[in-house]
């Protein structure tokens, strides 16, 4: 059966018929060391602005030269091929400078979430065997504590004001109030590395085998896992994405793009689609160290930003911002939403507000990063994550067996392509569960439940672990959330399954109301409103209003925290009886 399905739908990639004009089914992938892209831009487009940081314009020549100076310092310290360099900082031009400096030596970069505690920093550093860590000055106290649990060879402190215009540095430093740092032979200021003579040394890289990054992911069910991402994985994804960006450039008559660098670069989504792609394609990136919706809209207007990558909560915050209508956002050509399902209502209202195209895409850390996106100008199906991108195979598989399923049948989304990672770092059991062979291809199991329609459009219905079992029925939380977002009073919504003695689990909705509805709508009103929109077994059995929902640094709603709260409540109630 799997072979028949593969031959009929997957082998010939039925979805390519719906690609935008000029997007090819297959891209000639030329695996390359990532640093070769920066070398090219620093040579061919030396004077072009690579980054705009609080008004300061930094050309590609300076980015390339500074990364050569960082490489020289690291090399003097004995860092070479296969050694791991950690980055613990928000977005700043220093991030790619350091990243590419390490890559030039064949070192592997492991970025860390700036929200990590000292314990979490030490844990990842130990698991990755990081030798050097670059830390933002505002986070230095955490590294002091982490260094008591894990011994770094060297700690390099990067001031957030580095690369800002000289005029605003003193004021910015007073506002940031970084802690005092006791510099020593082991704790070194980033500035001092820029005094090294640039090195022209480049490590010999096999893009298909040599790692560029160790990205930690999947901490929802135990400890995070390090995904081994090669130069070839990222290089392939950049080449797969280029035809999509080129469609926009051609439509707008643009030679180069201006992109918003808001998504955090420690996360694979922002790192590949903005930081790496910007260098690959010679784009200008407006760098934002932290989310600030009003600042974002000001800079879109000021710098004529054309590309914005974000998550659903970002677009939701823009459409609900009281000053959204006061800014000219018409320069935006297209926006992509990823990392979480995009509610149809949010997309509709954003496009209405800005006139920009907002398309839902899909990818994972393990696929470095994009695997699907909706056509920009072709047929768009609301609620779909779109079509597999060029040179990518995608299918629906039985969650428990190495078998492919036919169209319109719900199963697990699986991916095969040059962007799929090598495997999890030192996790042989996890790797055995994550991959299977079928029809001559190696498939990666995404953990997302979904289906493919007859035209090759894919849909995510839920994470495997978010499936709600109500009286034997399978209930997908995303379907309920899509309905709730249609309610005029619902600003944000998240649905989880809560254990129930008779039903097994019941769907419970957590809702943030719009300001004008607070005190005027009751939970039972919301439940009643869903009655003619959802089958009886899909309706939320409980609704709780919140002032805000827990979110990750990327802006994803953290359902696991809501689940943990509910489980604690149940345990406490059980202890009292």
Beta strands, then each sheet from edge to edge (+ up, - down):
strand 1: 49-53
strand 2: 56-59
strand 3: 84-88
strand 4: 108-111
strand 5: 130-136
strand 6: 154-158
strand 7: 187-189
strand 8: 211-217
strand 9: 225-230
strand 10: 258-261
strand 11: 284-287
strand 12: 307-310
strand 13: 334-337
strand 14: 357-364
strand 15: 369-373
strand 16: 387-388
strand 17: 392-397
strand 18: 411-417
strand 19: 423-424
strand 20: 435-438
strand 21: 441-452
strand 22: 458-463
strand 23: 468-470
strand 24: 473-475
strand 25: 490-500
strand 26: 504-513
strand 27: 542-545
sheet 1: 2+ 1- 11- 10- 12- 13- 14- 15+ 16-
sheet 2: 4+ 3+ 5+ 6+ 7+
sheet 3: 8+ 9- 19+
sheet 4: 17+ 18- 21+ 20-
sheet 5: 17+ 18- 21+ 22-
sheet 6: 23+ 24-
sheet 7: 25+ 26- 27-
end
